[in-house]
Amino acid sequence: MSDNDFDVVVVGSGPGGYVAAIRAAQLGLKSAVVEKEHLGGICLNWGCIPTKALLRTADIYNLIKHADTFGIKVEGASVDLKKTVARSRQVAGQLSGGVQHLLKKNKVTVIDGHGKLAGSGKVEISKDGKAVSTVSAKHIILATGARARTIPGLEPDGKLIWTYKEALMPDVMPKKLLVVGSGAIGIEFASFFNALGSDVTVVEVMDRILPVEDAEISAMAEKSFKKQGIKIHKGTTVSDLKKSANSVTATFKDKKDKTSTDMFDRVILAVGIVGNVENIGLEGTRIKVEKTHVLVDEYSRTGEPGVYAIGDLTGPPWLAHKASHEGVICVEKIAGEKDVHPLNTSNIPGCTYCHPQVASVGLTEEAAKSKGYELKVGRFPFIGNGKAIALGEPEGMIKTIFDAKTGEMLGAHMIGAEVTELIQGFGIAKTLETTEIDLMHSVFPHPTLSEMMHESVLDAYGKAIHF
């Protein structure tokens, strides 16, 4: 092969793209990744990682504000927003450099530029809008990700009306902040700015916040957020945003078409994402796009021979770990590996890093009922757990859902301290098709938060001990 010929070329270096390129190289395939901006993509540079760095600051500040509860006296604590943002950017930069190292270590060629399909087995590379080269590959994987969705009339301006990018690098701490949308992104930013002192209002068009979560968990989250001072308007749309020099007046409309207005220093739009399907050469191919997402089969193959798509480009769930796993499955299938299985999205955990944290895997109670299952449902509260009380984190619950006929675990839903770390235990259980008996017979260490997972399973079958 020449320097411009590859077995696999990946367009995009997010958590799906760079993982796919590395796995391909490990399997003996000559691979390259094309990236026009930042190695690591949106997740590492402008999403998952920097937001967690910001939220860590919020967690520490929350602890300091309640330090007296732990016998520690702290006076004069304050937040340096500039340093908080700088640390967040440093963390993202460090990990982006780590991705560069991993690609080099695995002998993956990194091509700087914008990649676009240019006929059978060809990818055109451009810089500043001008074509500079073309590379060839037997297999091309599109991993161009997604971007923030905008609503006509509510377009961001980068100053008063923010997307997640501006919210990650605020130049001021808003006294009054409006967050439009209560999914994971919206709620995480609401939690961060509220913890640091902003007067936060969240508007959600659905009838509950965190609408993809179990209704019981959503209700507990709402109660906790309101207790922290976050204002929440459900079943409400923002029909207009009028900007002045340093503020925005928002018009709200409820389900009865009743309108009201309020003024805010800043607005964050968190109303979903759309796939980056434009300007990647889909025209004239057999690739089908539904709404803004590329349609693929269970092994990420598009309708165009030799072209694949992974990650946010292919639709929900929009999760970094889903993209990475898709990338591995895709290239292992290309390489002819044995025992390659399609991804079961019901086994993918989802996490929201607000305070308290929210995590889940599998079916909600409502979804399980709608599928006709007869259920066994268990619950265990944090207040019944010794470790949670010792940590000063007695707020939360773990809920488990089982098929009453077979004992199959259908779903698990959590709210409380560190549940984003706990949920993978149930993720493994679902992948292994564990039943209630297996979980009941597992020994959980004491004292740990994980004991609540055990107790929740026991409760589903009337056997809970500690509550």
BELUR-V150328 format. One record per helix or strand of 2 or more residues. SS is the DSSP state (h for helix, s for strand). FROM is the first residue (numbers start at 1). LEN is the number of residues. Records with the same first field share a line. If there is no record, write none. Layout:
SS->FROM-LEN ; FROM-LEN
This chain:
s->5-7 ; 31-5 ; 109-4 ; 114-4 ; 122-6 ; 130-13 ; 146-3 ; 161-2 ; 176-5 ; 199-5 ; 231-3 ; 236-8 ; 248-7 ; 259-6 ; 266-4 ; 273-3 ; 289-2 ; 293-2 ; 307-3 ; 350-3 ; 357-6 ; 375-7 ; 397-7 ; 408-9
h->17-10 ; 41-6 ; 48-18 ; 67-4 ; 81-25 ; 164-5 ; 184-12 ; 215-13 ; 311-4 ; 320-15 ; 345-3 ; 365-6 ; 382-3 ; 386-6 ; 419-13 ; 436-6 ; 451-10
